[in-house]
Amino acid sequence: VSAHDDGPAAAVALLRRLAGAFRLLCQFRCAEGVAELNGLPPAHYATGWVLSQVGRAYFEMVEYPKALQAFAQVQAVDPHRLEGAEIHSTILWHLKREKALCYLAKRCVELDRTSPHACCVVGNCFSLQKEHDVAIKFFSRAIQLRPDFAYAHTLCGHEHAAKDDWEKAMASYRTAIRHDERHYNAWYGLGNVYFRQEKFDFAEHHFRKALAINPCSSPLYCFLGMSLHANNKTLDALQMLKDAIAVDPRNPLARYQKAHVLIAMEEYEAALVELKQLLEVAPKEGSVYFTLGKVYKRLGQSQQAMVHFTRALDLSPKDTQQIKAALLNLEKDDNVDEEEEL
């Protein structure tokens, strides 16, 4: 009798844990959600649905290697599962892993070419190759197959935005929000369009809407900080960028933008600290060396400025004209200083 009684109790306990974890993930409390799922018995953890949720959580936390590991496990335990493949493909898109993304697209189409998830994977594959029109066709096909698929609408919006087709991009994002008002990616998309149109008040509003839904996103704090800085709200911008770094200390864009805000405030020593920390994360980023050169120039350290401008020249051939102009100005300033000394 006791064994019979344990069965329903164990099932209820399992469902309670799964529901609790799902609630945390819906609130974007991803680390807590993963911890809750990790407490499941191995037989229940190693299922397609649970591992997909783990992969999605790591994706939201921008921990892409762990997310890919989770999605690889999904393929092993549930090889016919397509739900979640759109997130898997987005991770590969961010990491610029073209071969892996092409393989995933081929696999998904072979499983079910009429799946909206498979269409999104193929769309991401073409998006990575900069074939935006073809990508839009596949995202539109996904929407045809499942009109309430908010993520497909958002991906379609991103492609329109990549083509600078602002009206169609905004229409796609708004449709996504109509289907799921908590789809923060679409709120971010609208904010990004307004930011690129230099409508910074509107951009700020939409980034704040996205942050209200997902307050654990370092990129959202960063983009809001950039909007505030562009709108001359310097102190608010600095606070948002500090929050972005607090959420994810590895976010290079947040440190780079924070350094720019500090430069605007003439806090050159503080900017130098941020840029040096950034070099540890992105040692081959020419723009960081160029900004360091400008900071050293402001601090009157011409030799260090020249070293960093020269390094930027080696790493960023596409910005040669701008960097050479900075080097030329540096030499002119040095000549003026020497003449003044004479």
Secondary structure, DSSP 8 states (H G I E B T S, - for coil): -HHHHHHHHHHHHHHHHHHHHHHHHHTT-HHHHHHHHHTS-HHHHSSHHHHHHHHHHHHHTT-HHHHHHHHHHHHHH-TT--TTHHHHHHHHHHTT-HHHHHHHHHHHHHH-TT-HHHHHHHHHHHHHTT-HHHHHHHHHHHHHH-TT-HHHHHHHHHHHHHTT-HHHHHHHHHHHHHH-TT-HHHHHHHHHHHHHTT-HHHHHHHHHHHHHH-TT-HHHHHHHHHHHHHTT-HHHHHHHHHHHHHH-TT-HHHHHHHHHHHHHTT-HHHHHHHHHHHHHH-TT-HHHHHHHHHHHHHTT-HHHHHHHHHHHHHH-GGGHHHHHHHHHHHHHHHHHHHHHH-
